[in-house]
Amino acid sequence: MMQSKTFMNMWGSLDADATFDEKTFVFPLNDINAVCFGKIVEWLEQHNGMPDPQIEEEPITGEV
């Protein structure tokens, strides 16, 4: 989860004084069903330790 910039941004906006502790952290997943959660875990396992993707801009259209 530390690799997810989206997650870390969400975590930072919850409490500016909070520090992230992997051993005691709890993240509620109230609205995620078992199939969706399984896919999330599968994706995390496949991408564990990989560097963040480099987002590039299309030189002609300027699209990301």
PDB file of N, CA, C, O and CB in Angstrom:
ATOM      1  N   MET A   1       0.813  -1.187   0.000  1.00  0.00           N
ATOM      2  CA  MET A   1       0.000   0.000   0.000  1.00  0.00           C
ATOM      3  C   MET A   1       0.862   1.258   0.000  1.00  0.00           C
ATOM      4  O   MET A   1       0.410   2.327  -0.412  1.00  0.00           O
ATOM      5  CB  MET A   1      -0.928  -0.006   1.192  1.00  0.00           C
ATOM      6  N   MET A   2       2.086   1.130   0.456  1.00  0.00           N
ATOM      7  CA  MET A   2       2.965   2.290   0.488  1.00  0.00           C
ATOM      8  C   MET A   2       3.278   2.785  -0.922  1.00  0.00           C
ATOM      9  O   MET A   2       3.605   3.958  -1.096  1.00  0.00           O
ATOM     10  CB  MET A   2       4.259   1.953   1.226  1.00  0.00           C
ATOM     11  N   GLN A   3       3.184   1.912  -1.940  1.00  0.00           N
ATOM     12  CA  GLN A   3       3.478   2.310  -3.310  1.00  0.00           C
ATOM     13  C   GLN A   3       2.360   3.145  -3.923  1.00  0.00           C
ATOM     14  O   GLN A   3       2.582   3.837  -4.916  1.00  0.00           O
ATOM     15  CB  GLN A   3       3.726   1.088  -4.159  1.00  0.00           C
ATOM     16  N   SER A   4       1.182   3.090  -3.352  1.00  0.00           N
ATOM     17  CA  SER A   4       0.049   3.790  -3.932  1.00  0.00           C
ATOM     18  C   SER A   4       0.048   5.256  -3.533  1.00  0.00           C
ATOM     19  O   SER A   4      -0.205   5.591  -2.376  1.00  0.00           O
ATOM     20  CB  SER A   4      -1.252   3.131  -3.509  1.00  0.00           C
ATOM     21  N   LYS A   5       0.331   6.126  -4.490  1.00  0.00           N
ATOM     22  CA  LYS A   5       0.305   7.559  -4.208  1.00  0.00           C
ATOM     23  C   LYS A   5      -1.117   8.013  -3.867  1.00  0.00           C
ATOM     24  O   LYS A   5      -1.304   8.903  -3.038  1.00  0.00           O
ATOM     25  CB  LYS A   5       0.848   8.355  -5.412  1.00  0.00           C
ATOM     26  N   THR A   6      -2.108   7.406  -4.503  1.00  0.00           N
ATOM     27  CA  THR A   6      -3.500   7.745  -4.201  1.00  0.00           C
ATOM     28  C   THR A   6      -3.807   7.428  -2.746  1.00  0.00           C
ATOM     29  O   THR A   6      -4.384   8.246  -2.029  1.00  0.00           O
ATOM     30  CB  THR A   6      -4.467   6.983  -5.134  1.00  0.00           C
ATOM     31  N   PHE A   7      -3.419   6.237  -2.318  1.00  0.00           N
ATOM     32  CA  PHE A   7      -3.658   5.841  -0.933  1.00  0.00           C
ATOM     33  C   PHE A   7      -2.945   6.781   0.033  1.00  0.00           C
ATOM     34  O   PHE A   7      -3.539   7.247   1.006  1.00  0.00           O
ATOM     35  CB  PHE A   7      -3.198   4.397  -0.703  1.00  0.00           C
ATOM     36  N   MET A   8      -1.677   7.055  -0.236  1.00  0.00           N
ATOM     37  CA  MET A   8      -0.921   7.903   0.673  1.00  0.00           C
ATOM     38  C   MET A   8      -1.501   9.318   0.712  1.00  0.00           C
ATOM     39  O   MET A   8      -1.477   9.959   1.763  1.00  0.00           O
ATOM     40  CB  MET A   8       0.552   7.945   0.259  1.00  0.00           C
ATOM     41  N   ASN A   9      -2.020   9.816  -0.409  1.00  0.00           N
ATOM     42  CA  ASN A   9      -2.677  11.129  -0.410  1.00  0.00           C
ATOM     43  C   ASN A   9      -3.944  11.100   0.429  1.00  0.00           C
ATOM     44  O   ASN A   9      -4.221  12.040   1.174  1.00  0.00           O
ATOM     45  CB  ASN A   9      -3.007  11.567  -1.845  1.00  0.00           C
ATOM     46  N   MET A  10      -4.730  10.005   0.308  1.00  0.00           N
ATOM     47  CA  MET A  10      -5.940   9.869   1.124  1.00  0.00           C
ATOM     48  C   MET A  10      -5.563   9.816   2.596  1.00  0.00           C
ATOM     49  O   MET A  10      -6.188  10.477   3.425  1.00  0.00           O
ATOM     50  CB  MET A  10      -6.740   8.603   0.724  1.00  0.00           C
ATOM     51  N   TRP A  11      -4.546   9.032   2.920  1.00  0.00           N
ATOM     52  CA  TRP A  11      -4.107   8.887   4.307  1.00  0.00           C
ATOM     53  C   TRP A  11      -3.673  10.248   4.861  1.00  0.00           C
ATOM     54  O   TRP A  11      -4.024  10.605   5.986  1.00  0.00           O
ATOM     55  CB  TRP A  11      -2.946   7.861   4.412  1.00  0.00           C
ATOM     56  N   GLY A  12      -2.914  10.998   4.071  1.00  0.00           N
ATOM     57  CA  GLY A  12      -2.449  12.306   4.505  1.00  0.00           C
ATOM     58  C   GLY A  12      -3.565  13.290   4.741  1.00  0.00           C
ATOM     59  O   GLY A  12      -3.461  14.145   5.621  1.00  0.00           O
ATOM     60  N   SER A  13      -4.650  13.186   3.961  1.00  0.00           N
ATOM     61  CA  SER A  13      -5.754  14.129   4.126  1.00  0.00           C
ATOM     62  C   SER A  13      -6.636  13.781   5.322  1.00  0.00           C
ATOM     63  O   SER A  13      -7.418  14.622   5.766  1.00  0.00           O
ATOM     64  CB  SER A  13      -6.595  14.169   2.864  1.00  0.00           C
ATOM     65  N   LEU A  14      -6.531  12.568   5.852  1.00  0.00           N
ATOM     66  CA  LEU A  14      -7.348  12.184   6.998  1.00  0.00           C
ATOM     67  C   LEU A  14      -6.888  12.882   8.271  1.00  0.00           C
ATOM     68  O   LEU A  14      -7.708  13.379   9.042  1.00  0.00           O
ATOM     69  CB  LEU A  14      -7.309  10.675   7.190  1.00  0.00           C
ATOM     70  N   ASP A  15      -5.581  12.918   8.489  1.00  0.00           N
ATOM     71  CA  ASP A  15      -5.061  13.497   9.714  1.00  0.00           C
ATOM     72  C   ASP A  15      -3.629  13.947   9.462  1.00  0.00           C
ATOM     73  O   ASP A  15      -2.729  13.119   9.321  1.00  0.00           O
ATOM     74  CB  ASP A  15      -5.135  12.483  10.892  1.00  0.00           C
ATOM     75  N   ALA A  16      -3.421  15.237   9.408  1.00  0.00           N
ATOM     76  CA  ALA A  16      -2.101  15.778   9.068  1.00  0.00           C
ATOM     77  C   ALA A  16      -1.046  15.380  10.094  1.00  0.00           C
ATOM     78  O   ALA A  16       0.138  15.333   9.760  1.00  0.00           O
ATOM     79  CB  ALA A  16      -2.168  17.299   8.960  1.00  0.00           C
ATOM     80  N   ASP A  17      -1.441  15.094  11.327  1.00  0.00           N
ATOM     81  CA  ASP A  17      -0.479  14.734  12.367  1.00  0.00           C
ATOM     82  C   ASP A  17      -0.230  13.235  12.453  1.00  0.00           C
ATOM     83  O   ASP A  17       0.641  12.795  13.204  1.00  0.00           O
ATOM     84  CB  ASP A  17      -0.957  15.238  13.698  1.00  0.00           C
ATOM     85  N   ALA A  18      -0.978  12.453  11.700  1.00  0.00           N
ATOM     86  CA  ALA A  18      -0.865  10.989  11.796  1.00  0.00           C
ATOM     87  C   ALA A  18       0.413  10.504  11.121  1.00  0.00           C
ATOM     88  O   ALA A  18       0.860  11.061  10.118  1.00  0.00           O
ATOM     89  CB  ALA A  18      -2.095  10.303  11.157  1.00  0.00           C
ATOM     90  N   THR A  19       0.978   9.469  11.689  1.00  0.00           N
ATOM     91  CA  THR A  19       2.119   8.803  11.062  1.00  0.00           C
ATOM     92  C   THR A  19       1.668   7.415  10.653  1.00  0.00           C
ATOM     93  O   THR A  19       0.833   6.798  11.314  1.00  0.00           O
ATOM     94  CB  THR A  19       3.358   8.739  12.025  1.00  0.00           C
ATOM     95  N   PHE A  20       2.221   6.938   9.574  1.00  0.00           N
ATOM     96  CA  PHE A  20       1.810   5.636   9.040  1.00  0.00           C
ATOM     97  C   PHE A  20       2.616   4.534   9.700  1.00  0.00           C
ATOM     98  O   PHE A  20       3.844   4.535   9.626  1.00  0.00           O
ATOM     99  CB  PHE A  20       1.986   5.584   7.505  1.00  0.00           C
ATOM    100  N   ASP A  21       1.944   3.600  10.341  1.00  0.00           N
ATOM    101  CA  ASP A  21       2.584   2.440  10.962  1.00  0.00           C
ATOM    102  C   ASP A  21       1.979   1.190  10.344  1.00  0.00           C
ATOM    103  O   ASP A  21       0.820   0.866  10.605  1.00  0.00           O
ATOM    104  CB  ASP A  21       2.404   2.446  12.523  1.00  0.00           C
ATOM    105  N   GLU A  22       2.752   0.487   9.530  1.00  0.00           N
ATOM    106  CA  GLU A  22       2.251  -0.686   8.811  1.00  0.00           C
ATOM    107  C   GLU A  22       1.740  -1.777   9.744  1.00  0.00           C
ATOM    108  O   GLU A  22       0.845  -2.532   9.364  1.00  0.00           O
ATOM    109  CB  GLU A  22       3.338  -1.250   7.929  1.00  0.00           C
ATOM    110  N   LYS A  23       2.272  -1.878  10.934  1.00  0.00           N
ATOM    111  CA  LYS A  23       1.908  -2.963  11.840  1.00  0.00           C
ATOM    112  C   LYS A  23       0.575  -2.742  12.548  1.00  0.00           C
ATOM    113  O   LYS A  23      -0.087  -3.710  12.921  1.00  0.00           O
ATOM    114  CB  LYS A  23       2.985  -3.145  12.861  1.00  0.00           C
ATOM    115  N   THR A  24       0.170  -1.487  12.739  1.00  0.00           N
ATOM    116  CA  THR A  24      -1.061  -1.213  13.474  1.00  0.00           C
ATOM    117  C   THR A  24      -2.145  -0.563  12.622  1.00  0.00           C
ATOM    118  O   THR A  24      -3.248  -0.320  13.110  1.00  0.00           O
ATOM    119  CB  THR A  24      -0.760  -0.333  14.646  1.00  0.00           C
ATOM    120  N   PHE A  25      -1.847  -0.279  11.357  1.00  0.00           N
ATOM    121  CA  PHE A  25      -2.782   0.430  10.496  1.00  0.00           C
ATOM    122  C   PHE A  25      -4.001  -0.420  10.150  1.00  0.00           C
ATOM    123  O   PHE A  25      -3.870  -1.605   9.843  1.00  0.00           O
ATOM    124  CB  PHE A  25      -2.085   0.868   9.227  1.00  0.00           C
ATOM    125  N   VAL A  26      -5.183   0.184  10.200  1.00  0.00           N
ATOM    126  CA  VAL A  26      -6.433  -0.458   9.802  1.00  0.00           C
ATOM    127  C   VAL A  26      -7.096   0.432   8.762  1.00  0.00           C
ATOM    128  O   VAL A  26      -7.281   1.628   8.990  1.00  0.00           O
ATOM    129  CB  VAL A  26      -7.381  -0.699  11.034  1.00  0.00           C
ATOM    130  N   PHE A  27      -7.454  -0.147   7.620  1.00  0.00           N
ATOM    131  CA  PHE A  27      -8.110   0.599   6.549  1.00  0.00           C
ATOM    132  C   PHE A  27      -9.452  -0.065   6.288  1.00  0.00           C
ATOM    133  O   PHE A  27      -9.473  -1.184   5.775  1.00  0.00           O
ATOM    134  CB  PHE A  27      -7.229   0.645   5.244  1.00  0.00           C
ATOM    135  N   PRO A  28     -10.583   0.574   6.618  1.00  0.00           N
ATOM    136  CA  PRO A  28     -11.891  -0.060   6.454  1.00  0.00           C
ATOM    137  C   PRO A  28     -12.266  -0.253   4.982  1.00  0.00           C
ATOM    138  O   PRO A  28     -12.093   0.647   4.160  1.00  0.00           O
ATOM    139  CB  PRO A  28     -12.958   0.770   7.149  1.00  0.00           C
ATOM    140  N   LEU A  29     -12.770  -1.420   4.675  1.00  0.00           N
ATOM    141  CA  LEU A  29     -13.196  -1.753   3.315  1.00  0.00           C
ATOM    142  C   LEU A  29     -14.656  -2.184   3.339  1.00  0.00           C
ATOM    143  O   LEU A  29     -14.993  -3.286   2.907  1.00  0.00           O
ATOM    144  CB  LEU A  29     -12.303  -2.872   2.707  1.00  0.00           C
ATOM    145  N   ASN A  30     -15.511  -1.317   3.840  1.00  0.00           N
ATOM    146  CA  ASN A  30     -16.913  -1.651   4.069  1.00  0.00           C
ATOM    147  C   ASN A  30     -17.697  -2.005   2.812  1.00  0.00           C
ATOM    148  O   ASN A  30     -18.550  -2.892   2.853  1.00  0.00           O
ATOM    149  CB  ASN A  30     -17.578  -0.519   4.743  1.00  0.00           C
ATOM    150  N   ASP A  31     -17.429  -1.334   1.700  1.00  0.00           N
ATOM    151  CA  ASP A  31     -18.258  -1.511   0.515  1.00  0.00           C
ATOM    152  C   ASP A  31     -17.598  -2.363  -0.569  1.00  0.00           C
ATOM    153  O   ASP A  31     -17.972  -2.259  -1.738  1.00  0.00           O
ATOM    154  CB  ASP A  31     -18.610  -0.172  -0.051  1.00  0.00           C
ATOM    155  N   ILE A  32     -16.639  -3.191  -0.212  1.00  0.00           N
ATOM    156  CA  ILE A  32     -15.956  -4.024  -1.199  1.00  0.00           C
ATOM    157  C   ILE A  32     -16.341  -5.479  -0.959  1.00  0.00           C
ATOM    158  O   ILE A  32     -16.181  -6.005   0.142  1.00  0.00           O
ATOM    159  CB  ILE A  32     -14.408  -3.837  -1.123  1.00  0.00           C
ATOM    160  N   ASN A  33     -16.857  -6.128  -2.023  1.00  0.00           N
ATOM    161  CA  ASN A  33     -17.258  -7.520  -1.878  1.00  0.00           C
ATOM    162  C   ASN A  33     -16.040  -8.441  -2.030  1.00  0.00           C
ATOM    163  O   ASN A  33     -14.952  -7.984  -2.379  1.00  0.00           O
ATOM    164  CB  ASN A  33     -18.345  -7.879  -2.917  1.00  0.00           C
ATOM    165  N   ALA A  34     -16.229  -9.728  -1.768  1.00  0.00           N
ATOM    166  CA  ALA A  34     -15.128 -10.693  -1.768  1.00  0.00           C
ATOM    167  C   ALA A  34     -14.459 -10.818  -3.132  1.00  0.00           C
ATOM    168  O   ALA A  34     -13.237 -10.949  -3.202  1.00  0.00           O
ATOM    169  CB  ALA A  34     -15.631 -12.050  -1.326  1.00  0.00           C
ATOM    170  N   VAL A  35     -15.226 -10.779  -4.213  1.00  0.00           N
ATOM    171  CA  VAL A  35     -14.648 -10.913  -5.555  1.00  0.00           C
ATOM    172  C   VAL A  35     -13.747  -9.720  -5.858  1.00  0.00           C
ATOM    173  O   VAL A  35     -12.627  -9.890  -6.340  1.00  0.00           O
ATOM    174  CB  VAL A  35     -15.763 -11.031  -6.626  1.00  0.00           C
ATOM    175  N   CYS A  36     -14.231  -8.525  -5.578  1.00  0.00           N
ATOM    176  CA  CYS A  36     -13.451  -7.317  -5.813  1.00  0.00           C
ATOM    177  C   CYS A  36     -12.195  -7.312  -4.943  1.00  0.00           C
ATOM    178  O   CYS A  36     -11.112  -6.977  -5.421  1.00  0.00           O
ATOM    179  CB  CYS A  36     -14.302  -6.065  -5.536  1.00  0.00           C
ATOM    180  N   PHE A  37     -12.331  -7.676  -3.690  1.00  0.00           N
ATOM    181  CA  PHE A  37     -11.178  -7.704  -2.791  1.00  0.00           C
ATOM    182  C   PHE A  37     -10.146  -8.717  -3.270  1.00  0.00           C
ATOM    183  O   PHE A  37      -8.945  -8.462  -3.186  1.00  0.00           O
ATOM    184  CB  PHE A  37     -11.620  -8.035  -1.359  1.00  0.00           C
ATOM    185  N   GLY A  38     -10.602  -9.858  -3.769  1.00  0.00           N
ATOM    186  CA  GLY A  38      -9.686 -10.858  -4.314  1.00  0.00           C
ATOM    187  C   GLY A  38      -8.874 -10.303  -5.476  1.00  0.00           C
ATOM    188  O   GLY A  38      -7.678 -10.569  -5.587  1.00  0.00           O
ATOM    189  N   LYS A  39      -9.528  -9.530  -6.344  1.00  0.00           N
ATOM    190  CA  LYS A  39      -8.831  -8.907  -7.477  1.00  0.00           C
ATOM    191  C   LYS A  39      -7.799  -7.880  -6.997  1.00  0.00           C
ATOM    192  O   LYS A  39      -6.710  -7.772  -7.562  1.00  0.00           O
ATOM    193  CB  LYS A  39      -9.846  -8.231  -8.422  1.00  0.00           C
ATOM    194  N   ILE A  40      -8.152  -7.137  -5.959  1.00  0.00           N
ATOM    195  CA  ILE A  40      -7.222  -6.157  -5.401  1.00  0.00           C
ATOM    196  C   ILE A  40      -5.980  -6.865  -4.862  1.00  0.00           C
ATOM    197  O   ILE A  40      -4.855  -6.449  -5.140  1.00  0.00           O
ATOM    198  CB  ILE A  40      -7.903  -5.330  -4.284  1.00  0.00           C
ATOM    199  N   VAL A  41      -6.183  -7.925  -4.095  1.00  0.00           N
ATOM    200  CA  VAL A  41      -5.062  -8.679  -3.540  1.00  0.00           C
ATOM    201  C   VAL A  41      -4.210  -9.276  -4.656  1.00  0.00           C
ATOM    202  O   VAL A  41      -2.982  -9.241  -4.584  1.00  0.00           O
ATOM    203  CB  VAL A  41      -5.569  -9.789  -2.607  1.00  0.00           C
ATOM    204  N   GLU A  42      -4.849  -9.820  -5.678  1.00  0.00           N
ATOM    205  CA  GLU A  42      -4.124 -10.383  -6.823  1.00  0.00           C
ATOM    206  C   GLU A  42      -3.246  -9.325  -7.488  1.00  0.00           C
ATOM    207  O   GLU A  42      -2.079  -9.578  -7.790  1.00  0.00           O
ATOM    208  CB  GLU A  42      -5.111 -10.972  -7.849  1.00  0.00           C
ATOM    209  N   TRP A  43      -3.810  -8.143  -7.714  1.00  0.00           N
ATOM    210  CA  TRP A  43      -3.055  -7.060  -8.345  1.00  0.00           C
ATOM    211  C   TRP A  43      -1.881  -6.640  -7.466  1.00  0.00           C
ATOM    212  O   TRP A  43      -0.771  -6.441  -7.960  1.00  0.00           O
ATOM    213  CB  TRP A  43      -3.972  -5.853  -8.622  1.00  0.00           C
ATOM    214  N   LEU A  44      -2.128  -6.504  -6.153  1.00  0.00           N
ATOM    215  CA  LEU A  44      -1.062  -6.109  -5.241  1.00  0.00           C
ATOM    216  C   LEU A  44       0.076  -7.123  -5.233  1.00  0.00           C
ATOM    217  O   LEU A  44       1.247  -6.742  -5.221  1.00  0.00           O
ATOM    218  CB  LEU A  44      -1.612  -5.936  -3.836  1.00  0.00           C
ATOM    219  N   GLU A  45      -0.258  -8.407  -5.240  1.00  0.00           N
ATOM    220  CA  GLU A  45       0.771  -9.455  -5.259  1.00  0.00           C
ATOM    221  C   GLU A  45       1.601  -9.391  -6.541  1.00  0.00           C
ATOM    222  O   GLU A  45       2.819  -9.561  -6.500  1.00  0.00           O
ATOM    223  CB  GLU A  45       0.124 -10.845  -5.122  1.00  0.00           C
ATOM    224  N   GLN A  46       0.954  -9.149  -7.661  1.00  0.00           N
ATOM    225  CA  GLN A  46       1.657  -9.089  -8.946  1.00  0.00           C
ATOM    226  C   GLN A  46       2.551  -7.857  -9.047  1.00  0.00           C
ATOM    227  O   GLN A  46       3.555  -7.890  -9.758  1.00  0.00           O
ATOM    228  CB  GLN A  46       0.653  -9.091 -10.094  1.00  0.00           C
ATOM    229  N   HIS A  47       2.213  -6.781  -8.358  1.00  0.00           N
ATOM    230  CA  HIS A  47       2.950  -5.531  -8.483  1.00  0.00           C
ATOM    231  C   HIS A  47       3.801  -5.200  -7.257  1.00  0.00           C
ATOM    232  O   HIS A  47       4.330  -4.094  -7.149  1.00  0.00           O
ATOM    233  CB  HIS A  47       1.991  -4.412  -8.740  1.00  0.00           C
ATOM    234  N   ASN A  48       3.931  -6.142  -6.345  1.00  0.00           N
ATOM    235  CA  ASN A  48       4.704  -5.930  -5.127  1.00  0.00           C
ATOM    236  C   ASN A  48       6.163  -5.609  -5.458  1.00  0.00           C
ATOM    237  O   ASN A  48       6.825  -6.366  -6.169  1.00  0.00           O
ATOM    238  CB  ASN A  48       4.623  -7.167  -4.221  1.00  0.00           C
ATOM    239  N   GLY A  49       6.650  -4.505  -4.951  1.00  0.00           N
ATOM    240  CA  GLY A  49       8.034  -4.127  -5.139  1.00  0.00           C
ATOM    241  C   GLY A  49       8.358  -3.476  -6.475  1.00  0.00           C
ATOM    242  O   GLY A  49       9.504  -3.091  -6.710  1.00  0.00           O
ATOM    243  N   MET A  50       7.382  -3.348  -7.344  1.00  0.00           N
ATOM    244  CA  MET A  50       7.630  -2.724  -8.641  1.00  0.00           C
ATOM    245  C   MET A  50       7.679  -1.209  -8.484  1.00  0.00           C
ATOM    246  O   MET A  50       6.996  -0.649  -7.626  1.00  0.00           O
ATOM    247  CB  MET A  50       6.542  -3.129  -9.664  1.00  0.00           C
ATOM    248  N   PRO A  51       8.490  -0.541  -9.313  1.00  0.00           N
ATOM    249  CA  PRO A  51       8.532   0.927  -9.234  1.00  0.00           C
ATOM    250  C   PRO A  51       7.228   1.537  -9.739  1.00  0.00           C
ATOM    251  O   PRO A  51       6.480   0.906 -10.485  1.00  0.00           O
ATOM    252  CB  PRO A  51       9.721   1.479 -10.046  1.00  0.00           C
ATOM    253  N   ASP A  52       6.972   2.761  -9.324  1.00  0.00           N
ATOM    254  CA  ASP A  52       5.788   3.468  -9.798  1.00  0.00           C
ATOM    255  C   ASP A  52       5.864   3.622 -11.313  1.00  0.00           C
ATOM    256  O   ASP A  52       6.944   3.870 -11.849  1.00  0.00           O
ATOM    257  CB  ASP A  52       5.656   4.853  -9.110  1.00  0.00           C
ATOM    258  N   PRO A  53       4.735   3.478 -12.017  1.00  0.00           N
ATOM    259  CA  PRO A  53       4.756   3.660 -13.464  1.00  0.00           C
ATOM    260  C   PRO A  53       5.071   5.109 -13.813  1.00  0.00           C
ATOM    261  O   PRO A  53       4.692   6.032 -13.092  1.00  0.00           O
ATOM    262  CB  PRO A  53       3.411   3.241 -14.082  1.00  0.00           C
ATOM    263  N   GLN A  54       5.760   5.290 -14.914  1.00  0.00           N
ATOM    264  CA  GLN A  54       6.086   6.632 -15.380  1.00  0.00           C
ATOM    265  C   GLN A  54       4.957   7.107 -16.300  1.00  0.00           C
ATOM    266  O   GLN A  54       4.690   6.492 -17.332  1.00  0.00           O
ATOM    267  CB  GLN A  54       7.473   6.655 -16.121  1.00  0.00           C
ATOM    268  N   ILE A  55       4.313   8.181 -15.927  1.00  0.00           N
ATOM    269  CA  ILE A  55       3.221   8.727 -16.722  1.00  0.00           C
ATOM    270  C   ILE A  55       3.820   9.692 -17.729  1.00  0.00           C
ATOM    271  O   ILE A  55       4.511  10.645 -17.367  1.00  0.00           O
ATOM    272  CB  ILE A  55       2.151   9.434 -15.823  1.00  0.00           C
ATOM    273  N   GLU A  56       3.546   9.432 -18.984  1.00  0.00           N
ATOM    274  CA  GLU A  56       4.110  10.256 -20.037  1.00  0.00           C
ATOM    275  C   GLU A  56       3.005  11.012 -20.778  1.00  0.00           C
ATOM    276  O   GLU A  56       1.867  10.551 -20.870  1.00  0.00           O
ATOM    277  CB  GLU A  56       4.921   9.394 -21.014  1.00  0.00           C
ATOM    278  N   GLU A  57       3.362  12.151 -21.289  1.00  0.00           N
ATOM    279  CA  GLU A  57       2.430  12.960 -22.054  1.00  0.00           C
ATOM    280  C   GLU A  57       2.652  12.725 -23.543  1.00  0.00           C
ATOM    281  O   GLU A  57       3.785  12.720 -24.024  1.00  0.00           O
ATOM    282  CB  GLU A  57       2.587  14.455 -21.706  1.00  0.00           C
ATOM    283  N   GLU A  58       1.539  12.528 -24.269  1.00  0.00           N
ATOM    284  CA  GLU A  58       1.586  12.368 -25.732  1.00  0.00           C
ATOM    285  C   GLU A  58       2.037  13.703 -26.318  1.00  0.00           C
ATOM    286  O   GLU A  58       1.371  14.718 -26.114  1.00  0.00           O
ATOM    287  CB  GLU A  58       0.178  11.923 -26.325  1.00  0.00           C
ATOM    288  N   PRO A  59       3.172  13.717 -27.052  1.00  0.00           N
ATOM    289  CA  PRO A  59       3.701  14.998 -27.524  1.00  0.00           C
ATOM    290  C   PRO A  59       2.778  15.750 -28.491  1.00  0.00           C
ATOM    291  O   PRO A  59       2.779  16.981 -28.492  1.00  0.00           O
ATOM    292  CB  PRO A  59       5.015  14.768 -28.191  1.00  0.00           C
ATOM    293  N   ILE A  60       2.001  15.051 -29.303  1.00  0.00           N
ATOM    294  CA  ILE A  60       1.158  15.720 -30.290  1.00  0.00           C
ATOM    295  C   ILE A  60      -0.144  16.223 -29.665  1.00  0.00           C
ATOM    296  O   ILE A  60      -0.525  17.376 -29.863  1.00  0.00           O
ATOM    297  CB  ILE A  60       0.850  14.771 -31.450  1.00  0.00           C
ATOM    298  N   THR A  61      -0.825  15.356 -28.909  1.00  0.00           N
ATOM    299  CA  THR A  61      -2.131  15.737 -28.359  1.00  0.00           C
ATOM    300  C   THR A  61      -2.044  16.334 -26.958  1.00  0.00           C
ATOM    301  O   THR A  61      -2.963  17.028 -26.523  1.00  0.00           O
ATOM    302  CB  THR A  61      -3.039  14.537 -28.330  1.00  0.00           C
ATOM    303  N   GLY A  62      -0.952  16.071 -26.252  1.00  0.00           N
ATOM    304  CA  GLY A  62      -0.825  16.553 -24.891  1.00  0.00           C
ATOM    305  C   GLY A  62      -1.583  15.716 -23.883  1.00  0.00           C
ATOM    306  O   GLY A  62      -1.656  16.080 -22.709  1.00  0.00           O
ATOM    307  N   GLU A  63      -2.156  14.586 -24.322  1.00  0.00           N
ATOM    308  CA  GLU A  63      -2.884  13.712 -23.411  1.00  0.00           C
ATOM    309  C   GLU A  63      -1.908  12.923 -22.545  1.00  0.00           C
ATOM    310  O   GLU A  63      -0.796  12.603 -22.966  1.00  0.00           O
ATOM    311  CB  GLU A  63      -3.803  12.757 -24.195  1.00  0.00           C
ATOM    312  N   VAL A  64      -2.342  12.621 -21.342  1.00  0.00           N
ATOM    313  CA  VAL A  64      -1.526  11.842 -20.413  1.00  0.00           C
ATOM    314  C   VAL A  64      -1.875  10.388 -20.566  1.00  0.00           C
ATOM    315  O   VAL A  64      -1.306   9.542 -19.876  1.00  0.00           O
ATOM    316  CB  VAL A  64      -1.730  12.302 -18.954  1.00  0.00           C
TER     317      VAL A  64
END
